[in-house]
Amino acid sequence: MKTDLCKLLNIEYPIIQGGMAWVATAPLAATVSNAGGLGIIAAGNAPADYVLEQVRKAKTLTNKPFGVNVMLLSPFAGEVMKMLCEEKVAVVTTGAGNPGKYIASLKEAGIKVIPVVPSVTIAKKMERDGADAVIAEGTESGGHIGELTTMALVPQVVDAVNIPVIAAGGIADSRGVVAALALGAVGVQLGTRFLCSEECTAHENYKNAVVEAKDRDAVVTGRSTGHPVRGIKNKLTRGFDKLEKEGASVEEIEKFGAGALRNAVVDGDVEMGALMAGQSAGLVCDIKPCEEIINDLVGGLGEVLKRIDSII
Ligand code: TUI
């Protein structure tokens, strides 16, 4: 399974592990990279010294390329970017904003820059600003989401830009990978599937809640704040819904959610923790090693294609 993305990133399989805040730590990223994909450390809202520690740790765990995801709403985004240039990590992905002002210095440091984009307009802007590729992420994803579905977004981005497009959102098995390639993507990014891996350092309660979730359990809250977030339905999401129905202010709603992701990932609070996960939670029904996840994704492609071949 080779695409242009393998050459661009010097990886064996065009499979990227999503940069999930608090969840995507050095052990997960290094394991995915060792298995032939691209592992990603999430910077989330952490200061540069924490992210540096994770980068250094990953360097001890793998000799393969890995990346760091920078969440651009973070107050530490600038200092994290500076540190990443000094560390010369292989790849930087970005989320929740426009990384335009950082692209020149990242590229000067020899870093491949791959922004996550929720629309054609933003994808075209990223291409103009010098991005090496874009990840077109559909609303099926977990965490902070856009409006368009993966099925509609990916081919529109593929038609609009000349740089490689990676598909994300709702992909958790070989069927999703084949679908993404059919839409014109050169690779896939999976978050929820790698969250439910043995090497993921998130609390077992969080992983088990995702494994147990069914098709309609990954719900969206916070639409009224302008920052909609998808996660598994629980007491926290019902609290958000109530506040939004009551017409609470953005500040009140954001205050209610403060620290909730940490509560889920670190403390395993499945009631009041933010169990960020995508719609593929309904497809993910076990916790297994990353190597097995990647082998299943790649190994299952033939069967999917055979079935398609028998139809057309
Ligand atoms: O970033 C994500 N997913 C995330 S970030 C996150 S931490 C967080 N938690 C609560 C509220 C806010 C953040 C959890 N999950 N996915 C990638 C993504 N990027 N989705 C949407 C976007 C995006 C949005 C606007 C990318 C660019 C953009 O540009 C706007 C502009 O300024 O042009």
py3Dmol code that shows the C-alpha trace and the ligand (Angstrom):
import py3Dmol

protein = """\
ATOM      1  CA  MET A   1       0.000   0.000   0.000  1.00  0.00           C
ATOM      2  CA  LYS A   2       2.047   2.912  -1.312  1.00  0.00           C
ATOM      3  CA  THR A   3       0.871   6.410  -2.177  1.00  0.00           C
ATOM      4  CA  ASP A   4       2.523   9.809  -2.709  1.00  0.00           C
ATOM      5  CA  LEU A   5       2.091  10.429   1.019  1.00  0.00           C
ATOM      6  CA  CYS A   6       4.497   7.581   1.866  1.00  0.00           C
ATOM      7  CA  LYS A   7       7.179   9.269  -0.225  1.00  0.00           C
ATOM      8  CA  LEU A   8       6.412  12.746   1.152  1.00  0.00           C
ATOM      9  CA  LEU A   9       6.642  11.614   4.791  1.00  0.00           C
ATOM     10  CA  ASN A  10       9.055   8.699   4.409  1.00  0.00           C
ATOM     11  CA  ILE A  11       6.578   6.223   5.942  1.00  0.00           C
ATOM     12  CA  GLU A  12       5.545   2.696   5.006  1.00  0.00           C
ATOM     13  CA  TYR A  13       1.738   3.064   5.065  1.00  0.00           C
ATOM     14  CA  PRO A  14      -0.298   6.232   4.343  1.00  0.00           C
ATOM     15  CA  ILE A  15      -1.951   6.041   7.755  1.00  0.00           C
ATOM     16  CA  ILE A  16      -1.734   8.929  10.233  1.00  0.00           C
ATOM     17  CA  GLN A  17      -2.773   8.726  13.890  1.00  0.00           C
ATOM     18  CA  GLY A  18      -4.849  11.775  14.818  1.00  0.00           C
ATOM     19  CA  GLY A  19      -3.374  14.356  17.199  1.00  0.00           C
ATOM     20  CA  MET A  20      -5.802  14.047  20.095  1.00  0.00           C
ATOM     21  CA  ALA A  21      -5.199  16.513  22.959  1.00  0.00           C
ATOM     22  CA  TRP A  22      -4.152  14.748  26.218  1.00  0.00           C
ATOM     23  CA  VAL A  23      -4.600  11.358  24.480  1.00  0.00           C
ATOM     24  CA  ALA A  24      -1.854  11.356  21.850  1.00  0.00           C
ATOM     25  CA  THR A  25       1.308  11.115  23.955  1.00  0.00           C
ATOM     26  CA  ALA A  26       4.818   9.955  23.004  1.00  0.00           C
ATOM     27  CA  PRO A  27       4.247   6.194  23.598  1.00  0.00           C
ATOM     28  CA  LEU A  28       1.214   6.123  21.268  1.00  0.00           C
ATOM     29  CA  ALA A  29       2.913   8.231  18.582  1.00  0.00           C
ATOM     30  CA  ALA A  30       6.125   6.183  18.674  1.00  0.00           C
ATOM     31  CA  THR A  31       4.216   2.891  18.502  1.00  0.00           C
ATOM     32  CA  VAL A  32       2.242   3.991  15.438  1.00  0.00           C
ATOM     33  CA  SER A  33       5.433   5.207  13.733  1.00  0.00           C
ATOM     34  CA  ASN A  34       7.232   1.950  14.565  1.00  0.00           C
ATOM     35  CA  ALA A  35       4.307   0.066  12.973  1.00  0.00           C
ATOM     36  CA  GLY A  36       4.812   1.962   9.691  1.00  0.00           C
ATOM     37  CA  GLY A  37       2.244   4.757  10.031  1.00  0.00           C
ATOM     38  CA  LEU A  38       2.802   8.348  11.151  1.00  0.00           C
ATOM     39  CA  GLY A  39       2.383   8.792  14.896  1.00  0.00           C
ATOM     40  CA  ILE A  40       1.454  12.230  16.191  1.00  0.00           C
ATOM     41  CA  ILE A  41       1.994  13.810  19.601  1.00  0.00           C
ATOM     42  CA  ALA A  42      -0.760  16.287  20.480  1.00  0.00           C
ATOM     43  CA  ALA A  43       0.365  19.592  21.971  1.00  0.00           C
ATOM     44  CA  GLY A  44      -3.221  20.484  22.946  1.00  0.00           C
ATOM     45  CA  ASN A  45      -3.198  23.343  25.445  1.00  0.00           C
ATOM     46  CA  ALA A  46       0.184  22.377  26.939  1.00  0.00           C
ATOM     47  CA  PRO A  47       3.182  24.717  27.263  1.00  0.00           C
ATOM     48  CA  ALA A  48       6.310  24.148  25.150  1.00  0.00           C
ATOM     49  CA  ASP A  49       8.336  22.442  27.914  1.00  0.00           C
ATOM     50  CA  TYR A  50       5.749  19.637  28.254  1.00  0.00           C
ATOM     51  CA  VAL A  51       5.624  19.138  24.479  1.00  0.00           C
ATOM     52  CA  LEU A  52       9.444  19.147  24.314  1.00  0.00           C
ATOM     53  CA  GLU A  53       9.520  16.390  26.946  1.00  0.00           C
ATOM     54  CA  GLN A  54       7.125  14.341  24.791  1.00  0.00           C
ATOM     55  CA  VAL A  55       9.171  14.945  21.627  1.00  0.00           C
ATOM     56  CA  ARG A  56      12.389  13.892  23.379  1.00  0.00           C
ATOM     57  CA  LYS A  57      10.653  10.798  24.769  1.00  0.00           C
ATOM     58  CA  ALA A  58       9.340   9.816  21.331  1.00  0.00           C
ATOM     59  CA  LYS A  59      12.867  10.176  19.917  1.00  0.00           C
ATOM     60  CA  THR A  60      14.043   7.562  22.426  1.00  0.00           C
ATOM     61  CA  LEU A  61      11.188   5.206  21.439  1.00  0.00           C
ATOM     62  CA  THR A  62      11.441   5.351  17.648  1.00  0.00           C
ATOM     63  CA  ASN A  63      13.883   6.117  14.852  1.00  0.00           C
ATOM     64  CA  LYS A  64      10.996   6.576  12.419  1.00  0.00           C
ATOM     65  CA  PRO A  65       9.430   9.939  11.505  1.00  0.00           C
ATOM     66  CA  PHE A  66       6.689  11.226  13.788  1.00  0.00           C
ATOM     67  CA  GLY A  67       4.736  14.472  14.007  1.00  0.00           C
ATOM     68  CA  VAL A  68       3.291  16.962  16.472  1.00  0.00           C
ATOM     69  CA  ASN A  69      -0.208  18.428  16.271  1.00  0.00           C
ATOM     70  CA  VAL A  70      -0.491  22.061  17.330  1.00  0.00           C
ATOM     71  CA  MET A  71      -3.913  23.204  18.490  1.00  0.00           C
ATOM     72  CA  LEU A  72      -3.942  26.825  17.357  1.00  0.00           C
ATOM     73  CA  LEU A  73      -6.410  28.049  19.982  1.00  0.00           C
ATOM     74  CA  SER A  74      -3.785  27.247  22.613  1.00  0.00           C
ATOM     75  CA  PRO A  75      -2.141  30.267  24.270  1.00  0.00           C
ATOM     76  CA  PHE A  76       1.157  28.353  23.904  1.00  0.00           C
ATOM     77  CA  ALA A  77       0.878  27.712  20.137  1.00  0.00           C
ATOM     78  CA  GLY A  78       3.628  30.261  19.292  1.00  0.00           C
ATOM     79  CA  GLU A  79       6.218  28.941  21.757  1.00  0.00           C
ATOM     80  CA  VAL A  80       5.407  25.342  20.811  1.00  0.00           C
ATOM     81  CA  MET A  81       5.987  26.147  17.117  1.00  0.00           C
ATOM     82  CA  LYS A  82       9.345  27.765  17.933  1.00  0.00           C
ATOM     83  CA  MET A  83      10.434  24.716  19.929  1.00  0.00           C
ATOM     84  CA  LEU A  84       9.349  22.347  17.123  1.00  0.00           C
ATOM     85  CA  CYS A  85      11.508  24.282  14.642  1.00  0.00           C
ATOM     86  CA  GLU A  86      14.499  23.875  16.978  1.00  0.00           C
ATOM     87  CA  GLU A  87      13.788  20.153  17.473  1.00  0.00           C
ATOM     88  CA  LYS A  88      13.272  19.691  13.728  1.00  0.00           C
ATOM     89  CA  VAL A  89      10.416  17.221  14.096  1.00  0.00           C
ATOM     90  CA  ALA A  90       9.481  15.580  10.796  1.00  0.00           C
ATOM     91  CA  VAL A  91       5.894  16.786  10.526  1.00  0.00           C
ATOM     92  CA  VAL A  92       3.600  19.393  12.084  1.00  0.00           C
ATOM     93  CA  THR A  93      -0.168  19.095  11.741  1.00  0.00           C
ATOM     94  CA  THR A  94      -2.440  21.859  13.000  1.00  0.00           C
ATOM     95  CA  GLY A  95      -6.023  22.096  14.199  1.00  0.00           C
ATOM     96  CA  ALA A  96      -8.686  24.623  15.181  1.00  0.00           C
ATOM     97  CA  GLY A  97      -7.281  27.536  13.204  1.00  0.00           C
ATOM     98  CA  ASN A  98      -5.082  28.953  10.480  1.00  0.00           C
ATOM     99  CA  PRO A  99      -1.325  28.186  10.823  1.00  0.00           C
ATOM    100  CA  GLY A 100      -0.391  30.598   7.973  1.00  0.00           C
ATOM    101  CA  LYS A 101       1.973  32.804   9.994  1.00  0.00           C
ATOM    102  CA  TYR A 102       4.046  29.802  11.155  1.00  0.00           C
ATOM    103  CA  ILE A 103       4.409  27.976   7.825  1.00  0.00           C
ATOM    104  CA  ALA A 104       7.521  29.807   6.509  1.00  0.00           C
ATOM    105  CA  SER A 105       9.640  29.144   9.626  1.00  0.00           C
ATOM    106  CA  LEU A 106       8.474  25.512   9.882  1.00  0.00           C
ATOM    107  CA  LYS A 107       9.439  24.917   6.251  1.00  0.00           C
ATOM    108  CA  GLU A 108      12.777  26.662   6.769  1.00  0.00           C
ATOM    109  CA  ALA A 109      13.461  24.092   9.503  1.00  0.00           C
ATOM    110  CA  GLY A 110      12.711  21.318   6.991  1.00  0.00           C
ATOM    111  CA  ILE A 111       9.408  20.391   8.647  1.00  0.00           C
ATOM    112  CA  LYS A 112       6.471  19.126   6.563  1.00  0.00           C
ATOM    113  CA  VAL A 113       3.364  21.172   7.376  1.00  0.00           C
ATOM    114  CA  ILE A 114      -0.062  19.538   7.117  1.00  0.00           C
ATOM    115  CA  PRO A 115      -2.997  21.631   8.385  1.00  0.00           C
ATOM    116  CA  VAL A 116      -6.335  20.026   9.199  1.00  0.00           C
ATOM    117  CA  VAL A 117      -9.048  21.825   7.220  1.00  0.00           C
ATOM    118  CA  PRO A 118     -12.842  21.740   7.457  1.00  0.00           C
ATOM    119  CA  SER A 119     -13.630  23.447   4.111  1.00  0.00           C
ATOM    120  CA  VAL A 120     -12.497  24.052   0.527  1.00  0.00           C
ATOM    121  CA  THR A 121     -11.834  27.773   1.172  1.00  0.00           C
ATOM    122  CA  ILE A 122      -9.462  27.052   4.046  1.00  0.00           C
ATOM    123  CA  ALA A 123      -7.769  24.223   2.098  1.00  0.00           C
ATOM    124  CA  LYS A 124      -7.036  26.604  -0.800  1.00  0.00           C
ATOM    125  CA  LYS A 125      -5.674  29.204   1.612  1.00  0.00           C
ATOM    126  CA  MET A 126      -3.353  26.610   3.193  1.00  0.00           C
ATOM    127  CA  GLU A 127      -2.079  25.605  -0.245  1.00  0.00           C
ATOM    128  CA  ARG A 128      -1.372  29.282  -1.106  1.00  0.00           C
ATOM    129  CA  ASP A 129       0.454  29.701   2.245  1.00  0.00           C
ATOM    130  CA  GLY A 130       2.777  26.783   1.413  1.00  0.00           C
ATOM    131  CA  ALA A 131       1.306  23.724   3.165  1.00  0.00           C
ATOM    132  CA  ASP A 132       2.768  20.407   1.954  1.00  0.00           C
ATOM    133  CA  ALA A 133      -0.586  18.604   2.163  1.00  0.00           C
ATOM    134  CA  VAL A 134      -3.932  19.033   3.912  1.00  0.00           C
ATOM    135  CA  ILE A 135      -6.032  16.759   6.055  1.00  0.00           C
ATOM    136  CA  ALA A 136      -9.686  17.221   5.041  1.00  0.00           C
ATOM    137  CA  GLU A 137     -11.580  16.385   8.205  1.00  0.00           C
ATOM    138  CA  GLY A 138     -15.308  15.654   8.092  1.00  0.00           C
ATOM    139  CA  THR A 139     -17.813  16.366  10.833  1.00  0.00           C
ATOM    140  CA  GLU A 140     -17.866  12.657  11.733  1.00  0.00           C
ATOM    141  CA  SER A 141     -14.635  13.270  13.666  1.00  0.00           C
ATOM    142  CA  GLY A 142     -14.265  13.581  17.389  1.00  0.00           C
ATOM    143  CA  GLY A 143     -13.342  16.760  19.243  1.00  0.00           C
ATOM    144  CA  HIS A 144     -13.560  20.172  17.588  1.00  0.00           C
ATOM    145  CA  ILE A 145     -15.425  19.730  14.289  1.00  0.00           C
ATOM    146  CA  GLY A 146     -16.489  21.447  11.080  1.00  0.00           C
ATOM    147  CA  GLU A 147     -19.813  21.178   9.244  1.00  0.00           C
ATOM    148  CA  LEU A 148     -19.180  19.088   6.139  1.00  0.00           C
ATOM    149  CA  THR A 149     -19.178  15.306   5.993  1.00  0.00           C
ATOM    150  CA  THR A 150     -16.049  13.419   4.933  1.00  0.00           C
ATOM    151  CA  MET A 151     -17.929  12.041   1.910  1.00  0.00           C
ATOM    152  CA  ALA A 152     -18.765  15.532   0.619  1.00  0.00           C
ATOM    153  CA  LEU A 153     -15.646  17.408   1.793  1.00  0.00           C
ATOM    154  CA  VAL A 154     -12.809  15.166   0.594  1.00  0.00           C
ATOM    155  CA  PRO A 155     -13.607  15.103  -3.168  1.00  0.00           C
ATOM    156  CA  GLN A 156     -14.299  18.862  -3.158  1.00  0.00           C
ATOM    157  CA  VAL A 157     -10.912  19.549  -1.542  1.00  0.00           C
ATOM    158  CA  VAL A 158      -9.228  17.082  -3.944  1.00  0.00           C
ATOM    159  CA  ASP A 159     -10.703  19.009  -6.890  1.00  0.00           C
ATOM    160  CA  ALA A 160      -9.719  22.397  -5.446  1.00  0.00           C
ATOM    161  CA  VAL A 161      -6.028  21.938  -4.563  1.00  0.00           C
ATOM    162  CA  ASN A 162      -2.902  20.482  -6.187  1.00  0.00           C
ATOM    163  CA  ILE A 163      -1.273  19.269  -2.960  1.00  0.00           C
ATOM    164  CA  PRO A 164      -1.968  15.797  -1.500  1.00  0.00           C
ATOM    165  CA  VAL A 165      -5.203  15.399   0.484  1.00  0.00           C
ATOM    166  CA  ILE A 166      -5.575  13.081   3.457  1.00  0.00           C
ATOM    167  CA  ALA A 167      -9.083  12.081   4.560  1.00  0.00           C
ATOM    168  CA  ALA A 168     -10.222  12.108   8.191  1.00  0.00           C
ATOM    169  CA  GLY A 169     -13.527  11.650   9.966  1.00  0.00           C
ATOM    170  CA  GLY A 170     -15.495   8.429  10.347  1.00  0.00           C
ATOM    171  CA  ILE A 171     -12.695   6.123   9.163  1.00  0.00           C
ATOM    172  CA  ALA A 172     -11.885   3.122  11.360  1.00  0.00           C
ATOM    173  CA  ASP A 173     -11.460   0.082   9.089  1.00  0.00           C
ATOM    174  CA  SER A 174     -10.391  -1.039   5.594  1.00  0.00           C
ATOM    175  CA  ARG A 175     -13.763  -0.093   4.113  1.00  0.00           C
ATOM    176  CA  GLY A 176     -13.180   3.497   5.208  1.00  0.00           C
ATOM    177  CA  VAL A 177      -9.649   3.454   3.788  1.00  0.00           C
ATOM    178  CA  VAL A 178     -10.884   2.228   0.383  1.00  0.00           C
ATOM    179  CA  ALA A 179     -13.649   4.854   0.445  1.00  0.00           C
ATOM    180  CA  ALA A 180     -11.123   7.606   1.214  1.00  0.00           C
ATOM    181  CA  LEU A 181      -8.860   6.475  -1.642  1.00  0.00           C
ATOM    182  CA  ALA A 182     -11.907   6.330  -3.952  1.00  0.00           C
ATOM    183  CA  LEU A 183     -12.645   9.966  -3.071  1.00  0.00           C
ATOM    184  CA  GLY A 184      -9.141  10.927  -4.233  1.00  0.00           C
ATOM    185  CA  ALA A 185      -7.310  11.009  -0.907  1.00  0.00           C
ATOM    186  CA  VAL A 186      -3.700   9.765  -0.735  1.00  0.00           C
ATOM    187  CA  GLY A 187      -4.003   8.687   2.882  1.00  0.00           C
ATOM    188  CA  VAL A 188      -6.138   8.586   5.990  1.00  0.00           C
ATOM    189  CA  GLN A 189      -6.011   9.980   9.499  1.00  0.00           C
ATOM    190  CA  LEU A 190      -7.671   7.978  12.278  1.00  0.00           C
ATOM    191  CA  GLY A 191      -8.222   9.247  15.804  1.00  0.00           C
ATOM    192  CA  THR A 192     -10.940   7.232  17.534  1.00  0.00           C
ATOM    193  CA  ARG A 193      -9.522   3.900  16.310  1.00  0.00           C
ATOM    194  CA  PHE A 194      -6.067   4.654  17.788  1.00  0.00           C
ATOM    195  CA  LEU A 195      -7.612   6.034  20.985  1.00  0.00           C
ATOM    196  CA  CYS A 196      -8.857   2.474  21.538  1.00  0.00           C
ATOM    197  CA  SER A 197      -5.407   0.900  21.295  1.00  0.00           C
ATOM    198  CA  GLU A 198      -3.405  -0.872  23.958  1.00  0.00           C
ATOM    199  CA  GLU A 199      -0.550   1.629  23.746  1.00  0.00           C
ATOM    200  CA  CYS A 200      -2.804   4.681  24.105  1.00  0.00           C
ATOM    201  CA  THR A 201      -2.132   6.155  27.545  1.00  0.00           C
ATOM    202  CA  ALA A 202      -5.691   7.459  28.086  1.00  0.00           C
ATOM    203  CA  HIS A 203      -7.625   6.038  31.057  1.00  0.00           C
ATOM    204  CA  GLU A 204      -9.182   2.582  30.477  1.00  0.00           C
ATOM    205  CA  ASN A 205     -12.632   3.932  31.459  1.00  0.00           C
ATOM    206  CA  TYR A 206     -12.480   6.416  28.555  1.00  0.00           C
ATOM    207  CA  LYS A 207     -11.384   3.744  26.074  1.00  0.00           C
ATOM    208  CA  ASN A 208     -14.073   1.333  27.309  1.00  0.00           C
ATOM    209  CA  ALA A 209     -16.778   4.014  27.001  1.00  0.00           C
ATOM    210  CA  VAL A 210     -15.782   4.501  23.339  1.00  0.00           C
ATOM    211  CA  VAL A 211     -15.707   0.747  22.695  1.00  0.00           C
ATOM    212  CA  GLU A 212     -19.197   0.394  24.204  1.00  0.00           C
ATOM    213  CA  ALA A 213     -20.632   3.387  22.305  1.00  0.00           C
ATOM    214  CA  LYS A 214     -23.176   2.702  19.545  1.00  0.00           C
ATOM    215  CA  ASP A 215     -23.877   4.539  16.291  1.00  0.00           C
ATOM    216  CA  ARG A 216     -25.710   7.564  17.764  1.00  0.00           C
ATOM    217  CA  ASP A 217     -23.721   7.954  20.969  1.00  0.00           C
ATOM    218  CA  ALA A 218     -21.057  10.374  19.657  1.00  0.00           C
ATOM    219  CA  VAL A 219     -22.999  13.635  19.969  1.00  0.00           C
ATOM    220  CA  VAL A 220     -22.208  17.302  19.308  1.00  0.00           C
ATOM    221  CA  THR A 221     -22.338  19.935  22.040  1.00  0.00           C
ATOM    222  CA  GLY A 222     -21.418  23.625  22.070  1.00  0.00           C
ATOM    223  CA  ARG A 223     -22.862  24.596  18.684  1.00  0.00           C
ATOM    224  CA  SER A 224     -24.051  27.895  20.199  1.00  0.00           C
ATOM    225  CA  THR A 225     -20.491  28.776  21.288  1.00  0.00           C
ATOM    226  CA  GLY A 226     -19.149  28.551  17.728  1.00  0.00           C
ATOM    227  CA  HIS A 227     -16.840  25.707  18.833  1.00  0.00           C
ATOM    228  CA  PRO A 228     -18.863  22.515  18.397  1.00  0.00           C
ATOM    229  CA  VAL A 229     -17.258  19.433  19.919  1.00  0.00           C
ATOM    230  CA  ARG A 230     -18.168  15.755  19.371  1.00  0.00           C
ATOM    231  CA  GLY A 231     -17.918  13.242  22.187  1.00  0.00           C
ATOM    232  CA  ILE A 232     -19.664  10.309  23.786  1.00  0.00           C
ATOM    233  CA  LYS A 233     -23.028  11.173  25.379  1.00  0.00           C
ATOM    234  CA  ASN A 234     -22.883  11.393  29.187  1.00  0.00           C
ATOM    235  CA  LYS A 235     -23.828  13.610  32.119  1.00  0.00           C
ATOM    236  CA  LEU A 236     -21.453  16.327  30.820  1.00  0.00           C
ATOM    237  CA  THR A 237     -23.015  16.482  27.333  1.00  0.00           C
ATOM    238  CA  ARG A 238     -26.527  16.539  28.866  1.00  0.00           C
ATOM    239  CA  GLY A 239     -25.365  19.442  31.066  1.00  0.00           C
ATOM    240  CA  PHE A 240     -24.112  21.303  27.976  1.00  0.00           C
ATOM    241  CA  ASP A 241     -27.443  20.700  26.196  1.00  0.00           C
ATOM    242  CA  LYS A 242     -29.364  22.062  29.193  1.00  0.00           C
ATOM    243  CA  LEU A 243     -27.199  25.192  29.424  1.00  0.00           C
ATOM    244  CA  GLU A 244     -27.545  25.822  25.691  1.00  0.00           C
ATOM    245  CA  LYS A 245     -31.357  25.389  25.831  1.00  0.00           C
ATOM    246  CA  GLU A 246     -31.499  27.834  28.746  1.00  0.00           C
ATOM    247  CA  GLY A 247     -29.614  30.372  26.622  1.00  0.00           C
ATOM    248  CA  ALA A 248     -26.497  30.438  28.830  1.00  0.00           C
ATOM    249  CA  SER A 249     -23.649  32.711  27.744  1.00  0.00           C
ATOM    250  CA  VAL A 250     -20.611  31.389  25.878  1.00  0.00           C
ATOM    251  CA  GLU A 251     -18.520  32.109  29.011  1.00  0.00           C
ATOM    252  CA  GLU A 252     -20.859  30.050  31.237  1.00  0.00           C
ATOM    253  CA  ILE A 253     -20.831  27.149  28.765  1.00  0.00           C
ATOM    254  CA  GLU A 254     -17.044  27.214  28.396  1.00  0.00           C
ATOM    255  CA  LYS A 255     -16.595  27.433  32.170  1.00  0.00           C
ATOM    256  CA  PHE A 256     -18.805  24.338  32.571  1.00  0.00           C
ATOM    257  CA  GLY A 257     -16.503  22.400  30.217  1.00  0.00           C
ATOM    258  CA  ALA A 258     -13.182  23.607  31.641  1.00  0.00           C
ATOM    259  CA  GLY A 259     -10.842  20.732  32.478  1.00  0.00           C
ATOM    260  CA  ALA A 260     -13.366  18.137  31.295  1.00  0.00           C
ATOM    261  CA  LEU A 261     -11.031  16.482  28.750  1.00  0.00           C
ATOM    262  CA  ARG A 262      -8.351  16.017  31.382  1.00  0.00           C
ATOM    263  CA  ASN A 263     -10.998  14.521  33.704  1.00  0.00           C
ATOM    264  CA  ALA A 264     -11.784  11.875  31.073  1.00  0.00           C
ATOM    265  CA  VAL A 265      -8.238  11.096  29.925  1.00  0.00           C
ATOM    266  CA  VAL A 266      -6.351  11.228  33.233  1.00  0.00           C
ATOM    267  CA  ASP A 267      -8.976  10.470  35.904  1.00  0.00           C
ATOM    268  CA  GLY A 268     -11.259   8.216  33.838  1.00  0.00           C
ATOM    269  CA  ASP A 269     -14.350  10.222  34.816  1.00  0.00           C
ATOM    270  CA  VAL A 270     -16.913   8.922  32.318  1.00  0.00           C
ATOM    271  CA  GLU A 271     -19.771  10.982  33.794  1.00  0.00           C
ATOM    272  CA  MET A 272     -18.364  14.519  33.887  1.00  0.00           C
ATOM    273  CA  GLY A 273     -15.336  13.977  31.618  1.00  0.00           C
ATOM    274  CA  ALA A 274     -15.289  15.063  27.952  1.00  0.00           C
ATOM    275  CA  LEU A 275     -15.133  11.702  26.143  1.00  0.00           C
ATOM    276  CA  MET A 276     -14.137  13.223  22.798  1.00  0.00           C
ATOM    277  CA  ALA A 277     -14.648  10.631  20.062  1.00  0.00           C
ATOM    278  CA  GLY A 278     -15.914  10.452  16.494  1.00  0.00           C
ATOM    279  CA  GLN A 279     -18.885   8.716  14.916  1.00  0.00           C
ATOM    280  CA  SER A 280     -16.626   5.756  14.166  1.00  0.00           C
ATOM    281  CA  ALA A 281     -16.967   4.919  17.887  1.00  0.00           C
ATOM    282  CA  GLY A 282     -19.871   2.730  16.738  1.00  0.00           C
ATOM    283  CA  LEU A 283     -17.418   0.775  14.538  1.00  0.00           C
ATOM    284  CA  VAL A 284     -14.678   0.412  17.145  1.00  0.00           C
ATOM    285  CA  CYS A 285     -15.487  -2.533  19.364  1.00  0.00           C
ATOM    286  CA  ASP A 286     -12.161  -3.641  20.814  1.00  0.00           C
ATOM    287  CA  ILE A 287      -8.894  -2.394  22.258  1.00  0.00           C
ATOM    288  CA  LYS A 288      -5.877  -3.857  20.477  1.00  0.00           C
ATOM    289  CA  PRO A 289      -2.225  -3.096  19.739  1.00  0.00           C
ATOM    290  CA  CYS A 290      -1.520  -0.355  17.186  1.00  0.00           C
ATOM    291  CA  GLU A 291       0.418  -2.813  15.050  1.00  0.00           C
ATOM    292  CA  GLU A 292      -2.675  -5.008  14.790  1.00  0.00           C
ATOM    293  CA  ILE A 293      -4.857  -1.991  13.955  1.00  0.00           C
ATOM    294  CA  ILE A 294      -2.538  -1.061  11.077  1.00  0.00           C
ATOM    295  CA  ASN A 295      -2.153  -4.669   9.886  1.00  0.00           C
ATOM    296  CA  ASP A 296      -5.964  -5.055   9.860  1.00  0.00           C
ATOM    297  CA  LEU A 297      -6.414  -1.786   7.945  1.00  0.00           C
ATOM    298  CA  VAL A 298      -3.887  -2.789   5.286  1.00  0.00           C
ATOM    299  CA  GLY A 299      -4.656  -6.526   5.294  1.00  0.00           C
ATOM    300  CA  GLY A 300      -8.386  -5.953   4.800  1.00  0.00           C
ATOM    301  CA  LEU A 301      -8.055  -3.879   1.647  1.00  0.00           C
ATOM    302  CA  GLY A 302      -7.977  -6.874  -0.722  1.00  0.00           C
ATOM    303  CA  GLU A 303     -11.270  -8.254   0.524  1.00  0.00           C
ATOM    304  CA  VAL A 304     -13.008  -4.882   0.163  1.00  0.00           C
ATOM    305  CA  LEU A 305     -11.659  -4.484  -3.377  1.00  0.00           C
ATOM    306  CA  LYS A 306     -12.645  -8.059  -4.294  1.00  0.00           C
ATOM    307  CA  ARG A 307     -16.213  -7.339  -3.227  1.00  0.00           C
ATOM    308  CA  ILE A 308     -16.255  -4.147  -5.299  1.00  0.00           C
ATOM    309  CA  ASP A 309     -14.723  -5.995  -8.240  1.00  0.00           C
ATOM    310  CA  SER A 310     -17.480  -8.633  -8.067  1.00  0.00           C
ATOM    311  CA  ILE A 311     -20.063  -5.858  -8.410  1.00  0.00           C
ATOM    312  CA  ILE A 312     -18.649  -3.776 -11.262  1.00  0.00           C
TER     313      ILE A 312
END
"""
ligand_1 = """\
33
TUI
O -8.688 20.620 15.900
C -9.385 19.657 15.695
N -9.933 18.937 16.698
C -9.811 19.238 18.025
S -8.958 20.503 18.708
C -9.442 20.046 20.221
S -9.018 20.931 21.656
C -10.412 21.927 21.761
N -11.314 21.596 22.658
C -12.407 22.354 22.807
C -12.650 23.455 21.996
C -11.756 23.761 21.044
C -10.610 22.969 20.904
C -10.209 18.958 20.159
N -10.403 18.513 18.932
N -9.656 19.231 14.451
C -9.156 19.907 13.323
C -10.027 21.015 12.916
N -9.571 22.158 12.518
N -11.354 21.033 12.869
C -11.731 22.263 12.417
C -10.570 22.962 12.174
C -10.353 24.283 11.654
C -11.229 25.317 11.924
C -10.967 26.593 11.408
C -9.218 24.529 10.898
C -8.970 25.777 10.394
C -9.842 26.798 10.654
O -9.519 27.990 10.122
C -10.225 29.106 10.493
C -9.494 30.297 9.966
O -9.051 31.070 10.798
O -9.341 30.397 8.752
"""
view = py3Dmol.view(width=600, height=400)
view.addModel(protein, "pdb")
view.setStyle({"model": 0}, {"cartoon": {"style": "trace"}})
view.addModel(ligand_1, "xyz")
view.setStyle({"model": 1}, {"stick": {}})
view.zoomTo()
view.show()
